[in-house]
Amino acid sequence: MTLFSSPTDAWSHRTRIVLAEKGIAIDIVNVEPGRFPEDLLDLNPYHSVPTLVDRDLVLYDSRVIMEYLDERFPHPPLMPVDPVTRAHFRLALYRIERDWYGLVDQIEREQDKKQAAKLKKILRDTVLQSVDLFKLKPYFLSDEFSLVDATIAPILWRLPRYEVDLPRDQAQPILRYASLVFSRPAFRESLSEAEQEMRLA
């Protein structure tokens, strides 16, 4: 099994978190922006990362990859069994991808400093709007780590990189949650060297 992954991309990072949580042995090929290996160009018509190759199967959407890994390697489970709760988790994934990841993608592409600053403020406010949800359970809406946490963690880890500071008086539940997730051995294992450096400054 091989994962083509960006060492700095949040979409790739959440996939690596799932791999680490599952303890899956895999070859990770780091792909730098604009430097796609020939193998990847042949396998993925969108020339994007992450891309997972498992024998004859090629997957190239991070959510599809995460859910495939959770079903292919069912222990520990990272989605609830109950269909209603599972639907709630999938809706949470959709909203985080659309709202948080969408903003991060815009920030990464934006070259105008003033516009980038506006986007960073929107990201900060969007994260803070969820603060009450982080009060309910140790993990996001759950007592156990899930695919939702694997999706939230890369964004929270990157906030200092985007110069997004969460005020302690408002964000204590989020900061507590982040500390819990960042302390997990699988999270530490998932970090690329470039991602480790995001928090060294």
C-alpha positions as CSV (number, residue, x, y, z in Angstrom):
1,M,0.0,0.0,0.0
2,T,1.3,3.4,-1.0
3,L,0.2,6.9,-0.1
4,F,1.2,9.9,-2.3
5,S,1.0,12.8,0.2
6,S,2.0,16.4,0.5
7,P,4.1,17.1,3.6
8,T,2.3,20.4,4.3
9,D,-1.2,19.9,3.0
10,A,-4.1,19.5,5.6
11,W,-6.0,17.1,3.3
12,S,-3.0,14.8,3.2
13,H,-2.3,15.2,6.9
14,R,-5.8,14.0,7.9
15,T,-5.2,10.9,5.9
16,R,-1.9,10.2,7.6
17,I,-3.5,10.6,11.0
18,V,-6.0,7.9,10.1
19,L,-3.1,5.6,8.9
20,A,-1.3,6.2,12.2
21,E,-4.4,5.7,14.4
22,K,-4.9,2.3,12.6
23,G,-1.2,1.3,12.8
24,I,-1.2,0.6,9.1
25,A,2.2,-0.2,7.5
26,I,2.4,1.9,4.3
27,D,4.9,3.5,2.0
28,I,4.5,7.3,2.0
29,V,5.7,9.2,-1.0
30,N,6.1,12.9,-0.3
31,V,4.9,15.0,-3.2
32,E,6.1,18.6,-3.3
33,P,3.8,21.2,-5.0
34,G,4.1,21.1,-8.8
35,R,6.5,18.1,-8.7
36,F,4.2,15.1,-9.3
37,P,5.9,11.8,-9.9
38,E,5.2,10.1,-13.2
39,D,3.5,7.2,-11.3
40,L,1.0,9.7,-9.8
41,L,0.3,11.4,-13.1
42,D,-0.6,8.0,-14.6
43,L,-2.7,6.9,-11.6
44,N,-4.7,10.0,-10.8
45,P,-6.5,12.0,-13.6
46,Y,-6.7,15.0,-11.2
47,H,-3.0,14.9,-10.4
48,S,-3.8,15.6,-6.7
49,V,-2.8,14.5,-3.3
50,P,-3.5,12.5,-1.2
51,T,-3.7,9.5,-3.5
52,L,-3.8,6.0,-2.1
53,V,-2.8,2.9,-4.0
54,D,-3.8,-0.5,-2.6
55,R,-2.9,-3.2,-5.1
56,D,-5.2,-2.5,-8.1
57,L,-7.3,0.1,-6.2
58,V,-6.5,3.8,-6.6
59,L,-8.3,6.3,-4.5
60,Y,-7.8,10.1,-4.8
61,D,-10.2,11.9,-2.5
62,S,-9.1,12.3,1.1
63,R,-12.6,11.5,2.5
64,V,-13.0,8.5,0.3
65,I,-9.5,7.3,1.4
66,M,-10.3,7.8,5.1
67,E,-13.6,6.0,5.0
68,Y,-12.0,3.2,2.9
69,L,-9.2,2.8,5.5
70,D,-11.8,2.7,8.3
71,E,-13.7,-0.1,6.6
72,R,-10.7,-2.0,5.4
73,F,-9.0,-1.9,8.8
74,P,-11.9,-1.9,11.3
75,H,-9.9,-1.7,14.5
76,P,-10.0,0.7,16.1
77,P,-13.3,2.0,14.5
78,L,-13.2,5.7,13.7
79,M,-16.9,6.1,12.8
80,P,-19.9,5.1,15.0
81,V,-21.9,2.0,14.1
82,D,-25.3,3.6,14.6
83,P,-26.5,5.0,11.2
84,V,-28.1,8.1,12.7
85,T,-24.9,9.1,14.7
86,R,-22.8,8.2,11.6
87,A,-24.9,10.5,9.5
88,H,-24.3,13.3,12.1
89,F,-20.6,12.7,11.9
90,R,-20.7,12.8,8.1
91,L,-22.5,16.1,8.2
92,A,-19.9,17.4,10.6
93,L,-17.2,16.3,8.2
94,Y,-19.0,18.0,5.3
95,R,-19.3,21.3,7.2
96,I,-15.6,21.3,8.4
97,E,-14.4,20.5,4.8
98,R,-16.6,23.2,3.3
99,D,-16.1,25.9,6.0
100,W,-12.6,25.4,7.6
101,Y,-10.8,23.6,4.8
102,G,-12.4,25.9,2.2
103,L,-11.0,28.9,4.0
104,V,-7.5,27.3,4.4
105,D,-7.4,26.6,0.7
106,Q,-8.3,30.2,-0.1
107,I,-5.6,31.5,2.4
108,E,-3.0,29.3,0.8
109,R,-3.8,30.6,-2.7
110,E,-4.3,34.3,-1.8
111,Q,-1.4,36.6,-2.7
112,D,-3.0,39.9,-1.6
113,K,-2.0,40.5,2.0
114,K,-5.1,42.5,2.9
115,Q,-7.4,39.9,1.5
116,A,-5.4,37.1,3.2
117,A,-5.8,39.0,6.5
118,K,-9.6,39.1,6.0
119,L,-9.7,35.4,5.3
120,K,-7.6,34.6,8.4
121,K,-10.1,36.6,10.5
122,I,-13.0,34.7,9.0
123,L,-11.2,31.4,9.8
124,R,-10.6,32.5,13.4
125,D,-14.3,33.5,13.8
126,T,-15.5,30.4,12.1
127,V,-13.5,28.2,14.5
128,L,-14.7,30.2,17.5
129,Q,-18.3,29.7,16.4
130,S,-18.0,26.0,17.2
131,V,-16.6,26.5,20.8
132,D,-19.8,25.2,22.5
133,L,-19.6,21.9,20.6
134,F,-16.1,21.3,22.1
135,K,-17.6,21.5,25.6
136,L,-19.8,18.4,25.2
137,K,-17.4,15.5,25.0
138,P,-13.6,14.9,25.3
139,Y,-13.4,14.5,21.5
140,F,-15.7,16.2,18.9
141,L,-19.2,15.0,19.8
142,S,-17.8,11.8,21.1
143,D,-15.9,10.0,23.9
144,E,-13.7,8.3,21.3
145,F,-11.4,9.7,18.6
146,S,-13.0,9.7,15.2
147,L,-12.6,10.7,11.5
148,V,-14.0,14.1,12.5
149,D,-11.1,14.6,15.0
150,A,-8.7,13.5,12.3
151,T,-10.2,16.2,10.1
152,I,-10.2,19.0,12.7
153,A,-6.7,18.4,14.0
154,P,-4.7,19.5,10.9
155,I,-6.5,22.8,10.8
156,L,-6.0,23.6,14.5
157,W,-2.3,22.5,14.2
158,R,-1.8,25.0,11.3
159,L,-3.4,28.1,13.0
160,P,-0.1,29.5,14.1
161,R,1.2,29.2,10.5
162,Y,-1.7,31.3,9.4
163,E,-1.2,33.8,12.2
164,V,-4.6,32.9,13.6
165,D,-4.6,33.4,17.4
166,L,-7.5,32.0,19.4
167,P,-8.2,34.2,22.5
168,R,-7.8,32.0,25.6
169,D,-10.8,33.5,27.4
170,Q,-13.1,32.5,24.5
171,A,-11.4,29.4,23.2
172,Q,-10.5,27.3,26.3
173,P,-12.6,24.3,25.3
174,I,-11.0,24.3,21.8
175,L,-7.5,24.7,23.3
176,R,-8.2,21.8,25.7
177,Y,-9.4,19.7,22.9
178,A,-6.4,20.6,20.7
179,S,-4.0,19.7,23.5
180,L,-5.7,16.3,24.0
181,V,-5.6,15.5,20.3
182,F,-2.0,16.7,19.7
183,S,-0.8,14.5,22.6
184,R,-2.0,11.3,21.0
185,P,1.0,9.2,19.8
186,A,-0.7,8.6,16.4
187,F,-1.0,12.4,15.9
188,R,2.7,12.9,16.7
189,E,3.6,10.0,14.3
190,S,1.5,11.5,11.5
191,L,3.5,14.7,11.4
192,S,5.9,15.3,8.6
193,E,9.1,17.3,9.3
194,A,7.5,20.3,7.6
195,E,4.5,20.0,9.9
196,Q,6.6,19.7,13.0
197,E,8.3,22.9,12.1
198,M,5.0,24.7,11.9
199,R,5.0,24.7,15.7
200,L,8.7,25.2,16.4
201,A,8.7,29.0,15.8
